[in-house]
Amino acid sequence: MVDIYIIDLFVIGLLLLMVTLGSGWITRLPLSFAIIYLIVGISLGPYAFGLIQLRRDEVFNAELLEKITELVVIISVFSCGLRIVRPLRLGVWDITVRLILFLMPISIFALAVVGKLFLGMNWGEAILLGAILAPTDPVLASEVQLTDINDQDELRFGLTSEGGLNDALAFPFVYFGLHALKDDNWGNWFKQWVAVDLIWAITVGIIMGIVVAKSIVWIEKKIQKRRPADKLMEDFIAISTILITYSLTEMVNGYGFLAVFVAGLVVQRSYRNPEKPLAQLEFIEQVEKLLEVGTILLLGSILLLKPILNYAMQSLLVIILLFLIIRPVGVWISTIGKRPLDSRRRTFHAETRWLFGWFGIRGVGSLYYLAYAFGNGLKGEPAEQIAWITYTTIVASVIIHGISATPLMKWYERNFANRRKTTPPDTIDEFE
């Protein structure tokens, strides 16, 4: 009898071959690759072929899910950083600042209120739910993100930079929820949370992202004066930068996701030859897509009908409120008075603001935070409730946003896009 593991490898290989050979046909459909991976993952789970049965050991599942999604996120946020060539000035990054400083807290607080008032959660559980579901996804949102380093469209820039940053900056709120689960007297730990989880971890993440990336680039430049690097070496340098930056930052209790995103920005600006970071970006995107396949297959395989139905009404309430009210209204509030770059208009087109609101795609980042919470105090009935609401919301996002992304972005590009194909002249020397 053939080992199930061997059959799994065969199915995954066959899936990759079919998706690759049929990519030209698939891209013409209002359909994302993630939907295909999800369907195949469900077919490999217990309700079809039963080739992947990871739910036999819940603890192992949480650890496996955390490690896989952690790797996917750090690859993805570095990719986001590499794509962005805009100068590091507040006026240029105004849309990102608004989406992070206003929209993300609005989303977390609104979801927490929903959890407290309508889902029977205490404040710790409700805030944790909000923190898990608030981040948008840098992995599954490729259709709405920057397509290359010369793409200067502000909608794509805002969604790319938001996806790269909020997967890191939701962490303080995850810690807040976990602290509240363990001790409902907030006064016992609030000051420590502000000092360590908010101020220290964010500051260290930014500093380490700059220092580690600059150090690696400096060493590489010194070595390449004697021996030029080939393409394989460039690819390995990119992976090394990600892993070293992330691990060193975590060792000093900083946010590794934030450090890796900053490292991507630093690497993009550290070479006078723009082809070097572009070559790294091509390789990183290939790794990212491969990991995306594994993650969505895993998600599909762990879905179970009974708990999905048990929490169906709660999940439906969260999905409707998050997708149709919380995110769109939060974006509308956050972009009040926002003037688009390279335009004489005083404000964004209303259509652009609604697209910002619609494309709040949930995915791998939420899976990571959920798995992390499992290993750090989230247990019992609250764990089941938050888990199945999260799984269902991600599946709904994969399907709804996956179907709508291509036609909506084509409509936007025909009518509103401003995709200036020139690299801003003052971006290259930002970190020189």
BELZISUL-V960836 format. One record per residue. N is the residue number from 1. RES is the residue in three letters. PSI is psi in degrees with one decimal (none if undefined). OMEGA is omega in whole degrees, -180 to 180 (* if undefined). NEAR is the number of other ideal C-beta (glycine too) atoms within 10 Angstrom. Layout:
# BELZISUL-V960836
{{N & RES & PSI & OMEGA & NEAR} {N & RES & PSI & OMEGA & NEAR}}
This chain:
# BELZISUL-V960836
{{1 & MET & 134.5 & -178 & 3} {2 & VAL & 134.8 & 179 & 7} {3 & ASP & 138.4 & -180 & 8} {4 & ILE & -35.3 & 179 & 14} {5 & TYR & -41.0 & 179 & 10} {6 & ILE & -39.6 & 178 & 9} {7 & ILE & -39.9 & 177 & 14} {8 & ASP & -45.2 & 179 & 16} {9 & LEU & -40.6 & 179 & 11} {10 & PHE & -44.6 & -179 & 12} {11 & VAL & -44.2 & -180 & 17} {12 & ILE & -42.9 & 178 & 18} {13 & GLY & -42.9 & 178 & 10} {14 & LEU & -40.7 & 178 & 11} {15 & LEU & -47.6 & 180 & 17} {16 & LEU & -41.0 & 179 & 14} {17 & LEU & -46.1 & -179 & 10} {18 & MET & -43.1 & -180 & 13} {19 & VAL & -39.8 & -180 & 16} {20 & THR & -48.5 & -179 & 11} {21 & LEU & -29.3 & -178 & 10} {22 & GLY & 13.0 & -174 & 11} {23 & SER & -38.1 & 179 & 11} {24 & GLY & -38.7 & 179 & 8} {25 & TRP & -40.6 & -177 & 8} {26 & ILE & -40.5 & -177 & 16} {27 & THR & -18.3 & 178 & 12} {28 & ARG & -9.0 & -180 & 9} {29 & LEU & 153.3 & 173 & 11} {30 & PRO & 63.6 & -170 & 12} {31 & LEU & 133.7 & 178 & 15} {32 & SER & 158.2 & 177 & 25} {33 & PHE & -32.5 & -178 & 19} {34 & ALA & -34.6 & 179 & 30} {35 & ILE & -40.7 & 179 & 20} {36 & ILE & -46.2 & 179 & 18} {37 & TYR & -39.7 & -179 & 25} {38 & LEU & -44.0 & 180 & 22} {39 & ILE & -43.8 & 178 & 16} {40 & VAL & -40.7 & 178 & 22} {41 & GLY & -41.3 & 177 & 23} {42 & ILE & -40.6 & 180 & 18} {43 & SER & -25.4 & 178 & 17} {44 & LEU & -9.4 & -177 & 24} {45 & GLY & -167.8 & -172 & 23} {46 & PRO & -17.4 & -177 & 17} {47 & TYR & -1.9 & 179 & 12} {48 & ALA & -101.5 & -175 & 14} {49 & PHE & -18.0 & 178 & 14} {50 & GLY & 28.5 & -178 & 12} {51 & LEU & -23.5 & 176 & 17} {52 & ILE & 115.8 & -179 & 21} {53 & GLN & 77.6 & -175 & 13} {54 & LEU & -10.8 & -175 & 15} {55 & ARG & 6.1 & 178 & 14} {56 & ARG & -29.4 & -179 & 7} {57 & ASP & 99.4 & -173 & 11} {58 & GLU & -39.4 & -179 & 12} {59 & VAL & -45.4 & 178 & 9} {60 & PHE & -40.4 & 180 & 11} {61 & ASN & -45.3 & -179 & 16} {62 & ALA & -43.4 & 179 & 19} {63 & GLU & -42.9 & 180 & 14} {64 & LEU & -46.3 & 180 & 14} {65 & LEU & -41.2 & -180 & 22} {66 & GLU & -45.4 & -176 & 20} {67 & LYS & -41.8 & -180 & 12} {68 & ILE & -49.2 & -178 & 18} {69 & THR & -33.6 & 176 & 26} {70 & GLU & -46.3 & 180 & 18} {71 & LEU & -41.6 & 180 & 19} {72 & VAL & -44.0 & -176 & 26} {73 & VAL & -43.5 & -178 & 31} {74 & ILE & -34.6 & 175 & 24} {75 & ILE & -42.8 & -174 & 25} {76 & SER & -41.6 & -178 & 33} {77 & VAL & -32.2 & 174 & 30} {78 & PHE & -40.8 & 177 & 35} {79 & SER & -41.4 & 177 & 29} {80 & CYS & -44.9 & 180 & 27} {81 & GLY & -40.2 & -180 & 28} {82 & LEU & -28.8 & -178 & 26} {83 & ARG & -22.2 & -170 & 27} {84 & ILE & 121.7 & -180 & 24} {85 & VAL & 9.0 & -178 & 22} {86 & ARG & 148.1 & 177 & 21} {87 & PRO & 147.2 & -178 & 15} {88 & LEU & 70.6 & 177 & 13} {89 & ARG & 144.5 & -175 & 11} {90 & LEU & -40.1 & -179 & 8} {91 & GLY & -36.2 & -179 & 9} {92 & VAL & -36.8 & -177 & 17} {93 & TRP & 16.7 & -176 & 18} {94 & ASP & -40.9 & -178 & 18} {95 & ILE & -39.0 & 179 & 22} {96 & THR & -44.7 & 179 & 21} {97 & VAL & -43.4 & -180 & 14} {98 & ARG & -42.3 & -178 & 20} {99 & LEU & -31.0 & -179 & 25} {100 & ILE & -49.7 & -173 & 19} {101 & LEU & -26.3 & -179 & 12} {102 & PHE & -53.8 & -173 & 16} {103 & LEU & -45.3 & -176 & 26} {104 & MET & -47.7 & 175 & 23} {105 & PRO & -37.3 & 177 & 17} {106 & ILE & -45.3 & -179 & 18} {107 & SER & -45.4 & -179 & 28} {108 & ILE & -47.2 & -178 & 28} {109 & PHE & -43.0 & -179 & 17} {110 & ALA & -43.4 & 178 & 19} {111 & LEU & -36.0 & 177 & 25} {112 & ALA & -40.3 & 178 & 24} {113 & VAL & -41.9 & 177 & 16} {114 & VAL & -45.4 & 180 & 22} {115 & GLY & -39.9 & -178 & 27} {116 & LYS & -46.1 & -172 & 17} {117 & LEU & -32.5 & -171 & 10} {118 & PHE & -18.8 & -175 & 14} {119 & LEU & 2.5 & 176 & 20} {120 & GLY & 20.6 & -179 & 13} {121 & MET & 155.4 & 168 & 20} {122 & ASN & 174.5 & -174 & 14} {123 & TRP & -36.1 & 179 & 17} {124 & GLY & -47.9 & 179 & 23} {125 & GLU & -40.1 & -178 & 24} {126 & ALA & -42.7 & 178 & 26} {127 & ILE & -37.9 & 178 & 26} {128 & LEU & -42.4 & 176 & 33} {129 & LEU & -45.1 & 179 & 28} {130 & GLY & -42.1 & -179 & 29} {131 & ALA & -34.4 & 180 & 26} {132 & ILE & -40.1 & -174 & 30} {133 & LEU & -11.0 & -177 & 29} {134 & ALA & -39.6 & -176 & 31} {135 & PRO & 137.4 & 171 & 32} {136 & THR & 165.8 & -168 & 28} {137 & ASP & 127.6 & 176 & 26} {138 & PRO & -6.8 & -175 & 34} {139 & VAL & -50.7 & -173 & 27} {140 & LEU & -2.5 & -174 & 29} {141 & ALA & 27.6 & -175 & 27} {142 & SER & -29.1 & -179 & 23} {143 & GLU & -23.0 & -176 & 22} {144 & VAL & 4.6 & -180 & 26} {145 & GLN & 175.4 & 178 & 25} {146 & LEU & 133.8 & -177 & 25} {147 & THR & -28.1 & 178 & 14} {148 & ASP & 177.6 & -174 & 11} {149 & ILE & -14.2 & 179 & 17} {150 & ASN & -2.7 & -179 & 14} {151 & ASP & 113.6 & -176 & 18} {152 & GLN & 14.7 & 180 & 19} {153 & ASP & 133.9 & -172 & 22} {154 & GLU & -31.3 & 175 & 24} {155 & LEU & -49.7 & 180 & 27} {156 & ARG & -40.6 & 178 & 23} {157 & PHE & -45.9 & -179 & 22} {158 & GLY & -43.7 & -179 & 27} {159 & LEU & -36.0 & 179 & 27} {160 & THR & -49.6 & -179 & 25} {161 & SER & -36.2 & 177 & 26} {162 & GLU & -46.6 & 180 & 27} {163 & GLY & -35.8 & 179 & 30} {164 & GLY & -31.8 & -175 & 30} {165 & LEU & -40.2 & -172 & 26} {166 & ASN & -15.3 & 171 & 25} {167 & ASP & -23.4 & 176 & 30} {168 & ALA & -43.0 & -171 & 28} {169 & LEU & 0.4 & 169 & 23} {170 & ALA & -14.1 & -176 & 27} {171 & PHE & -43.4 & 179 & 24} {172 & PRO & -34.9 & -179 & 20} {173 & PHE & -30.7 & 173 & 26} {174 & VAL & -45.2 & 177 & 25} {175 & TYR & -39.3 & 178 & 22} {176 & PHE & -48.0 & 180 & 25} {177 & GLY & -40.3 & 180 & 26} {178 & LEU & -40.6 & 176 & 20} {179 & HIS & -43.1 & -178 & 21} {180 & ALA & -30.6 & 176 & 21} {181 & LEU & -40.0 & -176 & 20} {182 & LYS & -30.3 & -177 & 11} {183 & ASP & 107.8 & -176 & 11} {184 & ASP & -1.9 & 173 & 11} {185 & ASN & 95.4 & -173 & 8} {186 & TRP & -27.1 & -179 & 14} {187 & GLY & -22.0 & -179 & 7} {188 & ASN & -23.2 & -174 & 11} {189 & TRP & -3.0 & -173 & 17} {190 & PHE & -43.9 & -179 & 13} {191 & LYS & -39.8 & 177 & 10} {192 & GLN & -38.5 & 178 & 12} {193 & TRP & -45.6 & 180 & 18} {194 & VAL & -45.8 & -175 & 13} {195 & ALA & -44.4 & -173 & 11} {196 & VAL & -56.5 & -173 & 14} {197 & ASP & -22.8 & -178 & 21} {198 & LEU & -64.4 & -172 & 17} {199 & ILE & -54.7 & -176 & 12} {200 & TRP & -52.2 & -173 & 15} {201 & ALA & -38.9 & 179 & 24} {202 & ILE & -45.2 & -179 & 17} {203 & THR & -46.4 & 180 & 13} {204 & VAL & -38.7 & 179 & 20} {205 & GLY & -44.2 & 179 & 28} {206 & ILE & -46.9 & -178 & 17} {207 & ILE & -45.8 & -179 & 15} {208 & MET & -37.5 & 178 & 26} {209 & GLY & -40.9 & 179 & 30} {210 & ILE & -50.8 & -173 & 17} {211 & VAL & -48.5 & -177 & 17} {212 & VAL & -46.0 & -180 & 22} {213 & ALA & -44.0 & 179 & 28} {214 & LYS & -37.1 & 179 & 17} {215 & SER & -44.5 & 180 & 14} {216 & ILE & -42.2 & 178 & 20} {217 & VAL & -41.7 & 180 & 21} {218 & TRP & -45.1 & 179 & 11} {219 & ILE & -44.0 & -180 & 11} {220 & GLU & -44.1 & -180 & 20} {221 & LYS & -40.3 & 179 & 11} {222 & LYS & -44.8 & -179 & 9} {223 & ILE & -39.4 & -176 & 12} {224 & GLN & -12.4 & 173 & 14} {225 & LYS & -25.9 & 179 & 8} {226 & ARG & -33.1 & -179 & 6} {227 & ARG & 104.9 & 180 & 8} {228 & PRO & 141.3 & -179 & 8} {229 & ALA & 141.9 & 174 & 15} {230 & ASP & -179.3 & -174 & 8} {231 & LYS & -38.8 & -180 & 11} {232 & LEU & -41.1 & 179 & 9} {233 & MET & -40.7 & 179 & 15} {234 & GLU & -41.2 & 179 & 18} {235 & ASP & -44.5 & -180 & 18} {236 & PHE & -33.8 & 177 & 12} {237 & ILE & -40.2 & 179 & 20} {238 & ALA & -47.8 & 179 & 26} {239 & ILE & -40.9 & 179 & 15} {240 & SER & -42.2 & 179 & 13} {241 & THR & -43.2 & 180 & 24} {242 & ILE & -52.6 & -174 & 26} {243 & LEU & -41.3 & -179 & 16} {244 & ILE & -44.2 & 179 & 17} {245 & THR & -46.7 & -178 & 30} {246 & TYR & -49.5 & -175 & 29} {247 & SER & -44.3 & -180 & 13} {248 & LEU & -38.0 & 179 & 17} {249 & THR & -42.4 & 179 & 27} {250 & GLU & -31.9 & 180 & 17} {251 & MET & -29.4 & -180 & 10} {252 & VAL & 22.4 & 174 & 13} {253 & ASN & 36.2 & 171 & 12} {254 & GLY & 172.2 & 178 & 23} {255 & TYR & 108.1 & -177 & 28} {256 & GLY & -36.5 & 179 & 28} {257 & PHE & -44.3 & 180 & 31} {258 & LEU & -43.6 & -180 & 26} {259 & ALA & -40.6 & -178 & 33} {260 & VAL & -39.0 & 176 & 33} {261 & PHE & -46.3 & 178 & 33} {262 & VAL & -39.4 & 178 & 28} {263 & ALA & -39.0 & 177 & 31} {264 & GLY & -42.3 & 176 & 30} {265 & LEU & -41.8 & -178 & 26} {266 & VAL & -46.7 & -180 & 24} {267 & VAL & -41.1 & 180 & 28} {268 & GLN & -32.5 & -174 & 26} {269 & ARG & 3.1 & -172 & 23} {270 & SER & -3.5 & -179 & 21} {271 & TYR & 134.3 & 176 & 17} {272 & ARG & -21.1 & 176 & 9} {273 & ASN & 106.5 & -176 & 9} {274 & PRO & -14.2 & -179 & 15} {275 & GLU & -25.6 & -177 & 9} {276 & LYS & -55.8 & 177 & 20} {277 & PRO & -28.3 & 178 & 25} {278 & LEU & -39.9 & 177 & 16} {279 & ALA & -40.7 & 176 & 16} {280 & GLN & -39.7 & -179 & 25} {281 & LEU & -41.9 & -180 & 22} {282 & GLU & -41.9 & 179 & 15} {283 & PHE & -44.9 & -180 & 18} {284 & ILE & -39.5 & 179 & 25} {285 & GLU & -36.6 & 177 & 16} {286 & GLN & -44.7 & 177 & 11} {287 & VAL & -42.2 & -180 & 19} {288 & GLU & -45.0 & -179 & 20} {289 & LYS & -38.0 & 179 & 16} {290 & LEU & -43.7 & 178 & 14} {291 & LEU & -32.5 & 177 & 19} {292 & GLU & -41.5 & 179 & 21} {293 & VAL & -50.4 & -178 & 19} {294 & GLY & -40.5 & -177 & 16} {295 & THR & -46.5 & -178 & 25} {296 & ILE & -35.3 & 173 & 29} {297 & LEU & -43.1 & 180 & 24} {298 & LEU & -43.9 & 178 & 21} {299 & LEU & -47.4 & -180 & 24} {300 & GLY & -36.1 & -175 & 22} {301 & SER & -21.1 & -178 & 25} {302 & ILE & -0.3 & 179 & 19} {303 & LEU & 132.4 & 179 & 19} {304 & LEU & 137.0 & -173 & 14} {305 & LEU & -44.7 & -174 & 9} {306 & LYS & -52.8 & 179 & 7} {307 & PRO & -30.7 & 176 & 15} {308 & ILE & -43.3 & 179 & 15} {309 & LEU & -35.8 & 179 & 11} {310 & ASN & -37.3 & -178 & 14} {311 & TYR & 19.8 & -174 & 20} {312 & ALA & -46.3 & -177 & 13} {313 & MET & -39.6 & 177 & 11} {314 & GLN & -43.4 & 179 & 19} {315 & SER & -42.9 & -180 & 22} {316 & LEU & -41.0 & 178 & 14} {317 & LEU & -46.0 & 180 & 14} {318 & VAL & -43.9 & -178 & 25} {319 & ILE & -48.4 & -178 & 19} {320 & ILE & -48.1 & -178 & 12} {321 & LEU & -41.6 & -178 & 17} {322 & LEU & -48.6 & -174 & 24} {323 & PHE & -37.4 & -171 & 20} {324 & LEU & -17.7 & -177 & 12} {325 & ILE & -59.5 & -172 & 13} {326 & ILE & -53.8 & -179 & 26} {327 & ARG & -51.3 & -179 & 23} {328 & PRO & -45.1 & -180 & 18} {329 & VAL & -38.6 & 178 & 16} {330 & GLY & -40.8 & 176 & 25} {331 & VAL & -42.6 & -179 & 26} {332 & TRP & -43.3 & 178 & 16} {333 & ILE & -43.5 & -176 & 12} {334 & SER & -26.3 & -176 & 23} {335 & THR & 13.4 & 176 & 23} {336 & ILE & 126.4 & 179 & 10} {337 & GLY & 4.1 & -179 & 9} {338 & LYS & 121.9 & 179 & 18} {339 & ARG & 127.8 & -178 & 13} {340 & PRO & 147.2 & 176 & 19} {341 & LEU & 153.2 & 176 & 16} {342 & ASP & 38.1 & 179 & 9} {343 & SER & 147.8 & 177 & 12} {344 & ARG & -4.8 & 179 & 6} {345 & ARG & 148.4 & 178 & 9} {346 & ARG & -27.0 & -180 & 9} {347 & THR & 167.3 & 173 & 14} {348 & PHE & 152.7 & 166 & 24} {349 & HIS & 143.6 & 177 & 15} {350 & ALA & -36.9 & -180 & 9} {351 & GLU & -37.6 & 179 & 14} {352 & THR & -41.1 & 179 & 24} {353 & ARG & -38.9 & 179 & 19} {354 & TRP & -32.8 & 176 & 15} {355 & LEU & -39.2 & 172 & 22} {356 & PHE & -41.5 & -179 & 28} {357 & GLY & -35.6 & -177 & 21} {358 & TRP & -40.3 & -173 & 19} {359 & PHE & 51.4 & 171 & 27} {360 & GLY & 71.1 & -172 & 28} {361 & ILE & 128.4 & 178 & 29} {362 & ARG & 145.7 & -177 & 27} {363 & GLY & -121.0 & -168 & 31} {364 & VAL & -37.3 & 179 & 27} {365 & GLY & -42.9 & 178 & 30} {366 & SER & -38.4 & 176 & 24} {367 & LEU & -40.0 & 179 & 28} {368 & TYR & -49.2 & -178 & 27} {369 & TYR & -36.2 & 177 & 26} {370 & LEU & -48.3 & 180 & 26} {371 & ALA & -38.9 & 178 & 24} {372 & TYR & -41.4 & 179 & 20} {373 & ALA & -37.3 & 177 & 28} {374 & PHE & -40.5 & -177 & 20} {375 & GLY & -2.0 & -175 & 12} {376 & ASN & 37.9 & 169 & 14} {377 & GLY & -9.1 & 179 & 15} {378 & LEU & 112.7 & -174 & 24} {379 & LYS & 170.4 & 171 & 11} {380 & GLY & -149.6 & -178 & 7} {381 & GLU & -43.3 & 177 & 9} {382 & PRO & -36.7 & 179 & 21} {383 & ALA & -44.9 & 179 & 18} {384 & GLU & -44.8 & -179 & 14} {385 & GLN & -51.3 & -179 & 21} {386 & ILE & -38.4 & -178 & 25} {387 & ALA & -49.0 & -174 & 22} {388 & TRP & -28.1 & 171 & 21} {389 & ILE & -41.5 & 180 & 26} {390 & THR & -49.1 & 179 & 23} {391 & TYR & -47.3 & -177 & 21} {392 & THR & -39.0 & 179 & 20} {393 & THR & -41.0 & 179 & 22} {394 & ILE & -43.9 & 179 & 25} {395 & VAL & -43.6 & 178 & 22} {396 & ALA & -39.7 & 179 & 18} {397 & SER & -43.6 & 178 & 25} {398 & VAL & -43.0 & -177 & 24} {399 & ILE & -53.8 & -174 & 16} {400 & ILE & -49.5 & -180 & 15} {401 & HIS & -32.3 & 178 & 25} {402 & GLY & -37.9 & 179 & 21} {403 & ILE & -37.6 & -173 & 15} {404 & SER & -18.9 & -172 & 16} {405 & ALA & -51.8 & -175 & 22} {406 & THR & -52.9 & -180 & 17} {407 & PRO & -37.8 & -180 & 11} {408 & LEU & -40.2 & 180 & 19} {409 & MET & -34.4 & 175 & 18} {410 & LYS & -41.5 & 177 & 13} {411 & TRP & -42.8 & 180 & 13} {412 & TYR & -43.6 & -178 & 19} {413 & GLU & -31.4 & 177 & 14} {414 & ARG & -33.2 & -169 & 8} {415 & ASN & -30.2 & -170 & 10} {416 & PHE & -15.3 & -171 & 16} {417 & ALA & 142.8 & 172 & 17} {418 & ASN & 89.4 & -172 & 14} {419 & ARG & 76.5 & -178 & 14} {420 & ARG & 119.2 & -174 & 14} {421 & LYS & 51.4 & 174 & 8} {422 & THR & 144.2 & 179 & 7} {423 & THR & 125.5 & 179 & 14} {424 & PRO & 131.2 & -171 & 13} {425 & PRO & -19.2 & -175 & 8} {426 & ASP & 20.3 & -180 & 12} {427 & THR & -28.7 & -170 & 19} {428 & ILE & -37.4 & -172 & 18} {429 & ASP & 18.3 & -177 & 11} {430 & GLU & -39.3 & -174 & 16} {431 & PHE & 14.0 & 179 & 16} {432 & GLU & none & * & 9}}
